[in-house]
Amino acid sequence: MKAKVYVTLKKSVLDPQGKTVQHALSTMGFNEVKDVRVGKYIELELGEISKSQAEQKIKTMCEKLLANTVIEEYRYELN
């Protein structure tokens, strides 16, 4: 089973990297871009476990290591 984890800063947290990317895009002529948020994408190969076990393990991994839940939020997909 494969897990795809997306980690982003919470909306209430300033994203300086996103602002830098937005500014760079603007200077390149992409003025229609009004906001950019930068995050992390992580793929995990879990092997042969049930979907419920995979969900529990992914939540634990995110809470303990993959996301700083004070300032970041996460979501995941299982395939």
N, CA, C and O of each residue as an XYZ file, in Angstrom:
316
protein
N       0.849     -1.173      0.000
C       0.000      0.000      0.000
C       0.893      1.234      0.000
O       1.910      1.275      0.692
N       0.506      2.236     -0.780
C       1.258      3.482     -0.868
C       0.477      4.593     -0.183
O      -0.738      4.706     -0.339
N       1.195      5.408      0.577
C       0.600      6.578      1.221
C       1.244      7.834      0.642
O       2.461      7.907      0.466
N       0.403      8.812      0.354
C       0.874     10.123     -0.085
C       0.473     11.114      0.993
O      -0.706     11.245      1.322
N       1.465     11.815      1.545
C       1.225     12.744      2.643
C       1.546     14.159      2.164
O       2.604     14.403      1.583
N       0.625     15.085      2.412
C       0.794     16.485      2.055
C       0.828     17.303      3.349
O      -0.109     17.251      4.145
N       1.906     18.052      3.550
C       2.071     18.865      4.758
C       2.174     20.327      4.331
O       2.998     20.681      3.488
N       1.335     21.164      4.918
C       1.365     22.596      4.614
C       1.261     23.399      5.905
O       0.793     22.907      6.932
N       1.706     24.638      5.824
C       1.555     25.531      6.971
C       0.072     25.833      7.164
O      -0.685     25.921      6.198
N      -0.327     25.989      8.405
C      -1.703     26.396      8.690
C      -1.946     27.779      8.090
O      -1.021     28.581      7.962
N      -3.179     28.045      7.730
C      -3.529     29.336      7.098
C      -3.150     30.529      7.973
O      -2.855     31.607      7.456
N      -3.155     30.346      9.290
C      -2.854     31.444     10.204
C      -1.354     31.713     10.344
O      -0.958     32.677     11.000
N      -0.524     30.875      9.738
C       0.938     31.011      9.853
C       1.481     31.667      8.586
O       1.170     31.241      7.474
N       2.291     32.700      8.763
C       2.935     33.377      7.647
C       3.843     32.407      6.910
O       4.576     31.645      7.540
N       3.803     32.427      5.576
C       4.622     31.551      4.745
C       5.627     32.396      3.960
O       5.343     32.787      2.828
N       6.811     32.688      4.544
C       7.779     33.540      3.862
C       8.291     32.925      2.554
O       8.561     33.652      1.598
N       8.425     31.611      2.503
C       8.865     30.973      1.266
C       7.798     31.137      0.181
O       8.121     31.393     -0.979
N       6.547     30.992      0.557
C       5.454     31.209     -0.388
C       5.432     32.631     -0.912
O       5.224     32.853     -2.105
N       5.649     33.606     -0.018
C       5.680     35.010     -0.435
C       6.830     35.270     -1.396
O       6.677     36.030     -2.352
N       7.987     34.644     -1.152
C       9.143     34.801     -2.032
C       8.837     34.235     -3.416
O       9.167     34.852     -4.429
N       8.212     33.070     -3.458
C       7.843     32.460     -4.737
C       6.816     33.332     -5.454
O       6.916     33.541     -6.663
N       5.842     33.835     -4.724
C       4.824     34.710     -5.325
C       5.478     35.946     -5.935
O       5.150     36.337     -7.055
N       6.393     36.554     -5.208
C       7.090     37.746     -5.713
C       7.891     37.411     -6.970
O       7.856     38.161     -7.945
N       8.608     36.293     -6.951
C       9.393     35.888     -8.120
C       8.496     35.662     -9.334
O       8.833     36.074    -10.444
N       7.355     35.006     -9.124
C       6.417     34.790    -10.228
C       5.902     36.115    -10.777
O       5.745     36.281    -11.986
N       5.642     37.054     -9.874
C       5.163     38.365    -10.288
C       6.207     39.079    -11.149
O       5.864     39.682    -12.167
N       7.457     39.015    -10.752
C       8.516     39.668    -11.530
C       8.733     38.988    -12.882
O       9.296     39.582    -13.801
N       8.285     37.746    -12.993
C       8.381     37.018    -14.263
C       7.149     37.250    -15.144
O       7.044     36.693    -16.237
N       6.219     38.077    -14.656
C       5.051     38.426    -15.450
C       3.791     37.647    -15.118
O       2.769     37.817    -15.783
N       3.846     36.794    -14.100
C       2.667     36.018    -13.700
C       1.896     36.779    -12.614
O       1.809     36.330    -11.471
N       1.349     37.914    -12.983
C       0.689     38.798    -12.031
C      -0.652     38.268    -11.538
O      -1.185     38.769    -10.548
N      -1.201     37.268    -12.211
C      -2.486     36.716    -11.792
C      -2.373     35.860    -10.530
O      -3.389     35.538     -9.915
N      -1.156     35.489    -10.138
C      -0.952     34.689     -8.922
C      -1.074     35.623     -7.723
O      -0.268     36.540     -7.563
N      -2.074     35.393     -6.886
C      -2.351     36.273     -5.748
C      -1.818     35.735     -4.427
O      -1.610     36.505     -3.489
N      -1.593     34.417     -4.335
C      -1.069     33.846     -3.098
C      -0.398     32.517     -3.413
O      -0.847     31.775     -4.287
N       0.672     32.225     -2.700
C       1.389     30.956     -2.849
C       1.656     30.406     -1.456
O       2.105     31.132     -0.569
N       1.379     29.130     -1.270
C       1.703     28.423     -0.029
C       2.608     27.260     -0.427
O       2.265     26.489     -1.323
N       3.745     27.129      0.222
C       4.700     26.068     -0.082
C       4.614     25.008      1.007
O       4.501     25.330      2.190
N       4.667     23.745      0.604
C       4.577     22.658      1.571
C       5.494     21.507      1.214
O       6.425     21.649      0.422
N       5.208     20.360      1.818
C       5.998     19.154      1.590
C       5.087     18.050      1.062
O       3.909     17.975      1.412
N       5.651     17.205      0.223
C       4.960     16.033     -0.301
C       5.829     14.825      0.016
O       7.018     14.815     -0.305
N       5.249     13.814      0.638
C       6.004     12.635      1.066
C       5.263     11.389      0.592
O       4.055     11.270      0.799
N       5.981     10.455     -0.045
C       5.408      9.166     -0.434
C       6.001      8.076      0.438
O       7.212      8.036      0.659
N       5.148      7.194      0.932
C       5.586      6.083      1.774
C       5.030      4.782      1.216
O       3.842      4.699      0.906
N       5.866      3.779      1.086
C       5.418      2.439      0.699
C       5.286      1.638      1.981
O       6.273      1.434      2.688
N       4.071      1.179      2.292
C       3.790      0.568      3.579
C       3.799     -0.956      3.572
O       3.845     -1.570      4.638
N       3.758     -1.568      2.423
C       3.720     -3.022      2.406
C       2.305     -3.532      2.617
O       1.333     -2.809      2.400
N       2.202     -4.768      3.036
C       0.906     -5.446      3.150
C       0.298     -5.251      4.541
O       0.534     -6.056      5.442
N      -0.475     -4.192      4.711
C      -1.230     -3.980      5.938
C      -2.630     -3.514      5.555
O      -2.859     -3.056      4.435
N      -3.547     -3.634      6.480
C      -4.924     -3.226      6.194
C      -5.025     -1.703      6.109
O      -4.151     -0.979      6.586
N      -6.106     -1.239      5.495
C      -6.314      0.199      5.359
C      -6.440      0.867      6.723
O      -5.896      1.953      6.928
N      -7.139      0.246      7.648
C      -7.293      0.846      8.982
C      -5.958      0.906      9.720
O      -5.683      1.883     10.417
N      -5.130     -0.123      9.577
C      -3.793     -0.094     10.188
C      -2.944      0.994      9.543
O      -2.232      1.724     10.232
N      -3.022      1.099      8.220
C      -2.254      2.115      7.503
C      -2.656      3.516      7.947
O      -1.793      4.366      8.167
N      -3.962      3.766      8.082
C      -4.425      5.080      8.520
C      -3.883      5.423      9.904
O      -3.426      6.542     10.136
N      -3.934      4.471     10.810
C      -3.438      4.712     12.163
C      -1.935      4.985     12.162
O      -1.463      5.893     12.846
N      -1.193      4.199     11.395
C       0.263      4.384     11.350
C       0.644      5.718     10.717
O       1.546      6.403     11.202
N      -0.046      6.091      9.628
C       0.249      7.370      8.971
C      -0.045      8.531      9.911
O       0.753      9.463     10.004
N      -1.178      8.492     10.610
C      -1.497      9.553     11.573
C      -0.412      9.651     12.636
O       0.014     10.752     12.986
N       0.036      8.524     13.149
C       1.085      8.530     14.168
C       2.383      9.092     13.608
O       3.045      9.899     14.262
N       2.755      8.671     12.395
C       3.985      9.187     11.769
C       3.919     10.699     11.590
O       4.888     11.409     11.859
N       2.772     11.183     11.136
C       2.613     12.625     10.922
C       2.684     13.389     12.238
O       3.346     14.423     12.321
N       2.010     12.889     13.259
C       1.982     13.559     14.553
C       3.355     13.575     15.221
O       3.704     14.541     15.900
N       4.138     12.503     15.030
C       5.427     12.387     15.715
C       6.612     12.937     14.928
O       7.591     13.383     15.527
N       6.544     12.915     13.578
C       7.737     13.270     12.814
C       7.464     14.111     11.566
O       8.123     15.130     11.359
N       6.528     13.714     10.752
C       6.405     14.305      9.417
C       5.836     15.718      9.414
O       6.121     16.491      8.499
N       5.042     16.069     10.411
C       4.447     17.403     10.477
C       4.634     17.989     11.870
O       4.533     17.286     12.875
N       4.904     19.275     11.909
C       4.928     20.016     13.174
C       3.509     20.545     13.364
O       3.157     21.598     12.832
N       2.707     19.818     14.117
C       1.278     20.129     14.195
C       0.952     21.445     14.898
O      -0.205     21.865     14.907
N       1.940     22.092     15.478
C       1.713     23.418     16.056
C       1.496     24.433     14.931
O       0.636     25.308     15.040
N       2.274     24.317     13.852
C       2.186     25.291     12.761
C       1.795     24.672     11.416
O       1.533     25.401     10.460
N       1.753     23.342     11.331
C       1.449     22.683     10.067
C       0.214     21.798     10.190
O      -0.131     21.322     11.272
N      -0.435     21.594      9.056
C      -1.521     20.630      8.972
C      -1.143     19.605      7.913
O      -0.282     19.859      7.071
N      -1.784     18.458      7.960
C      -1.462     17.419      6.989
C      -2.733     16.727      6.531
O      -3.766     16.751      7.200
N      -2.614     16.111      5.368
C      -3.643     15.232      4.854
C      -2.924     14.110      4.125
O      -1.755     14.241      3.764
N      -3.621     13.019      3.913
C      -2.982     11.889      3.255
C      -3.972     11.138      2.384
O      -5.187     11.227      2.558
N      -3.409     10.393      1.438
C      -4.186      9.518      0.572
C      -3.548      8.139      0.636
O      -2.324      8.016      0.679
N      -4.371      7.111      0.641
C      -3.882      5.737      0.620
C      -4.310      5.081     -0.688
O      -5.468      5.179     -1.095
N      -3.367      4.417     -1.336
C      -3.661      3.699     -2.587
C      -3.220      2.264     -2.461
O      -3.376      1.485     -3.401
